[in-house]
Amino acid sequence: MKDPRNLSKEQLVRIVCAIRDHLYLKTVDWDELPELIAVKQYDPETEWNATTTDDIANVLFDYGLVPRKVLPVTAGYPKRTSSQIWKDDDIQFARLLDEIRAHGVPTNMMSDIESSMSLEAHQIEELFARATKRWEQIKKECVKGG
């Protein structure tokens, strides 16, 4: 997959225009046209469907921007600052759950959580494990400080 930063300005403009056209350019039915002045128009309320997604995917494919294999999400993206990390709820929720798990949850609190969430102990432990796994991924993806 090509890095979009290596494309020329002209290529990027073509990509953006093509995607915009797939999203908003609409062919107007003949009976809607005042005196047959126009056949196509940009409409911010154009409805999208699976064909729209396929058309956009084809634009990206044409410019080599479709991965040929599974790649990590961070490939080609800049690291985030500590301020961005702090404001990202997904990151902070994973971090908080990981910290709670690391310090241990008292038995009575675990019972209350199980009851209020209608979950079993192993399901809550799974949530904690998923949060820990996600937090470990996040730490690898993000820069410290900043």
C-alpha positions as CSV (number, residue, x, y, z in Angstrom):
1,M,0.0,0.0,0.0
2,K,1.4,3.4,-0.9
3,D,1.8,6.1,1.7
4,P,-0.6,8.9,0.7
5,R,2.1,11.4,1.7
6,N,4.1,10.3,-1.3
7,L,1.4,11.1,-3.8
8,S,1.6,14.3,-5.8
9,K,-0.7,17.2,-5.1
10,E,-2.4,16.6,-8.4
11,Q,-3.1,12.9,-7.5
12,L,-4.5,13.9,-4.1
13,V,-6.8,16.5,-5.7
14,R,-8.0,13.9,-8.1
15,I,-8.7,11.4,-5.3
16,V,-10.5,14.0,-3.2
17,C,-12.6,15.1,-6.2
18,A,-13.5,11.5,-7.2
19,I,-14.5,10.7,-3.6
20,R,-16.6,13.9,-3.4
21,D,-18.3,13.0,-6.6
22,H,-19.1,9.5,-5.4
23,L,-20.6,10.9,-2.2
24,Y,-22.5,14.0,-3.4
25,L,-22.8,14.1,-7.2
26,K,-26.3,13.2,-8.1
27,T,-28.1,12.6,-11.4
28,V,-31.3,14.5,-11.4
29,D,-34.4,12.8,-12.8
30,W,-35.7,14.5,-16.0
31,D,-39.0,15.4,-14.5
32,E,-37.3,17.3,-11.7
33,L,-35.3,19.5,-14.0
34,P,-36.4,23.1,-14.6
35,E,-36.4,23.5,-18.3
36,L,-33.8,20.7,-18.6
37,I,-31.0,23.1,-17.5
38,A,-28.8,20.5,-15.7
39,V,-28.5,16.7,-15.5
40,K,-26.1,16.4,-12.5
41,Q,-25.8,18.4,-9.3
42,Y,-24.1,18.2,-5.9
43,D,-26.5,17.4,-3.2
44,P,-25.4,17.3,0.5
45,E,-28.4,15.0,1.2
46,T,-27.4,12.4,-1.4
47,E,-28.1,8.9,0.1
48,W,-25.2,6.5,0.2
49,N,-25.3,2.7,-0.2
50,A,-23.0,-0.3,-0.8
51,T,-22.2,0.9,-4.3
52,T,-21.0,4.2,-2.9
53,T,-18.5,2.4,-0.7
54,D,-17.4,0.2,-3.5
55,D,-16.9,3.2,-5.8
56,I,-14.7,4.9,-3.2
57,A,-12.8,1.7,-2.5
58,N,-12.1,1.5,-6.3
59,V,-10.7,5.1,-6.3
60,L,-8.3,4.2,-3.5
61,F,-7.4,1.0,-5.3
62,D,-6.6,2.9,-8.5
63,Y,-4.1,4.9,-6.6
64,G,-2.5,2.0,-4.7
65,L,-4.0,3.0,-1.4
66,V,-5.6,-0.3,-0.6
67,P,-3.6,-2.7,1.7
68,R,-2.6,-6.0,0.2
69,K,-2.4,-7.6,3.6
70,V,-3.4,-6.8,7.2
71,L,-1.5,-3.8,8.5
72,P,-1.4,-2.2,11.9
73,V,-3.7,0.9,12.2
74,T,-0.8,3.1,13.1
75,A,1.1,2.4,9.9
76,G,1.8,5.7,8.2
77,Y,0.2,7.9,10.9
78,P,1.9,10.3,13.3
79,K,2.2,9.5,17.0
80,R,-0.2,11.3,19.3
81,T,0.7,13.9,21.9
82,S,0.0,13.4,25.6
83,S,-2.7,16.0,25.4
84,Q,-4.4,14.1,22.6
85,I,-4.1,10.9,24.5
86,W,-5.6,12.4,27.7
87,K,-8.6,13.7,25.7
88,D,-9.3,10.4,24.0
89,D,-12.0,8.5,26.0
90,D,-11.3,5.2,24.4
91,I,-7.7,5.4,25.6
92,Q,-8.5,6.6,29.1
93,F,-11.3,4.1,29.7
94,A,-8.9,1.2,28.7
95,R,-6.3,2.7,31.0
96,L,-8.6,3.2,33.9
97,L,-10.0,-0.4,33.7
98,D,-6.4,-1.7,33.4
99,E,-5.4,0.2,36.6
100,I,-8.5,-1.0,38.5
101,R,-7.7,-4.6,37.5
102,A,-4.0,-4.1,38.5
103,H,-5.0,-2.9,42.0
104,G,-7.7,-5.6,42.4
105,V,-11.4,-5.3,42.8
106,P,-12.8,-6.1,46.2
107,T,-15.1,-9.2,46.2
108,N,-18.2,-7.2,47.3
109,M,-17.6,-4.6,44.6
110,M,-17.2,-7.3,42.0
111,S,-20.6,-8.8,43.1
112,D,-22.2,-5.4,42.8
113,I,-20.7,-4.9,39.3
114,E,-21.9,-8.3,38.2
115,S,-25.4,-7.6,39.5
116,S,-25.7,-4.1,38.0
117,M,-24.3,-5.1,34.6
118,S,-26.1,-8.5,34.5
119,L,-22.8,-10.2,33.9
120,E,-21.0,-13.2,35.3
121,A,-17.6,-12.9,37.0
122,H,-15.8,-14.4,34.0
123,Q,-17.4,-11.8,31.7
124,I,-16.2,-8.9,33.8
125,E,-12.7,-10.5,33.9
126,E,-12.9,-10.7,30.1
127,L,-13.7,-7.0,30.0
128,F,-10.7,-6.2,32.3
129,A,-8.5,-8.5,30.1
130,R,-9.6,-6.7,26.9
131,A,-9.0,-3.3,28.5
132,T,-5.5,-4.4,29.5
133,K,-4.7,-5.7,26.0
134,R,-6.0,-2.5,24.5
135,W,-4.0,-0.4,26.9
136,E,-0.8,-2.3,26.0
137,Q,-1.5,-1.7,22.3
138,I,-2.2,2.0,23.0
139,K,1.1,2.4,24.9
140,K,3.0,1.0,21.9
141,E,1.1,3.4,19.5
142,C,1.5,6.6,21.4
143,V,4.4,8.7,22.4
144,K,5.0,9.6,26.0
145,G,5.1,13.2,27.0
146,G,4.6,15.9,24.5
